[in-house]
């Protein structure tokens, strides 16, 4: 069986990461959450006053990019991979609304993208990887053997994110989340540097109506065809 690269792109909160994590576990591949990397850079910006009202101080950030060290380490208790920023586990903090509200402007900065893409490619050497994000099939791994492009309506996605955050005990408003999802979609699709778009050879999946089981079955079938 071939060791392939699986690239899963799509809008925010459309179930990419659930899909990607499940597939990676099932087939024994590495899973990399590229969004977590942009989220970690955003947390660095917030902590160091490098972003204000959605505007990034690119001059200062560029000088300090060498201070941003991002890693993934497996959590012994959960078995899941956690995101570390300069040696500190930031997994929970990067998922909160403050980071979500600031991440898309940070992810639009070209030198931030170049640094993250280099890191993402280094993880993908030798294949055997599932990576999810916005530009994985178009920019990071244009030769990926399996590319998926996942879509779902903004309302379905906001509801999922709302359920996820309230289950964790966060107090959030559905309307704020919907607004955030729509704003991020807009910035992600309209930025100059590798905007979110479907790669020509990606398979599109509208998962708004699929259950997780249906989605997984479909995914495994395609994966088996590609690795034959
Ligand atoms: O969790 P959610 O699906 O909402 O987003 P994410 O995958 O954690 O990504 C957070 C943000 O990072 C996105 O809204 C994009 O602005 C940016 N991103 C990107 O530009 N390129 C990627 N490959 C992954 C994420």
Boltz pocket constraint, residues with backbone or C-beta under 6 A from the ligand:
constraints:
  - pocket:
      binder: B
      contacts: [[A, 11], [A, 12], [A, 13], [A, 14], [A, 34], [A, 35], [A, 36], [A, 38], [A, 39], [A, 103], [A, 104], [A, 105], [A, 107], [A, 108], [A, 132], [A, 133], [A, 134], [A, 135], [A, 136], [A, 184], [A, 188]]
      max_distance: 6.0
